[in-house]
Amino acid sequence: MRGRRARPEDAVAVHRLIAHYAAEGLLLPRTEVEIYAHIGRFLVLVEPASAASTDRLLGCVALEPYGPDLAEIRSLAVDPQICGRGVGARLLRFALAIARRRKVARVFAVTHAPKFFNRQGFQTLSRQALAEKLDRDCRTCPKSPTCELVAVIATVCPERVMLPVVAACSPVPIL
């Protein structure tokens, strides 16, 4: 198994994998055209092929930027025939390594499988804390009113985490 950036020729296999889980209601559907247009955001884990065949796609994940300090893990999917063999965890570690190289402070996901992410070092948080995600995707989602997805977040570059400014005033002595 080896991880690599997805290539345009991977788009059909990535779409097939995502469509499988979207049909079960576990992932949001993505069109083949959308995947092809954003193939540069996808990472894949493949079983290298022999000279006579192509690589076998074992899983995929997308790393969606939300500015310089935040990114989302999207469309994490593993070939159903090999679930439970650590492929998802490897894909997630690969995506986190890419985020770290890009100096992204935090990475989040909105998921049906928060325990999986918790085992990988993610913390659960309120979806309302992800205002940009709510504006970008959740508001238009047909499942929004009854959504059961859980938000999780991990710090990948602690030195890039910006603390909110509480007040810009001089200290006041307490008497």
Sequence and secondary structure as in RCSB ss.txt:
>XXXX:A:sequence
MRGRRARPEDAVAVHRLIAHYAAEGLLLPRTEVEIYAHIGRFLVLVEPASAASTDRLLGCVALEPYGPDLAEIRS
LAVDPQICGRGVGARLLRFALAIARRRKVARVFAVTHAPKFFNRQGFQTLSRQALAEKLDRDCRTCPKSPTCELV
AVIATVCPERVMLPVVAACSPVPIL
>XXXX:A:secstr
 EEEE  GGGHHHHHHHHHHHHHTTSS    HHHHHHTGGGEEEEEE   TTS  EEEEEEEEEE STTEEEEEE
EEE GGGTTSSHHHHHHHHHHHHHHHTT SEEEEEES HHHHHHTT EEE GGG HHHHHHTGGG TTGGG   E
EEEEES GGG        S      
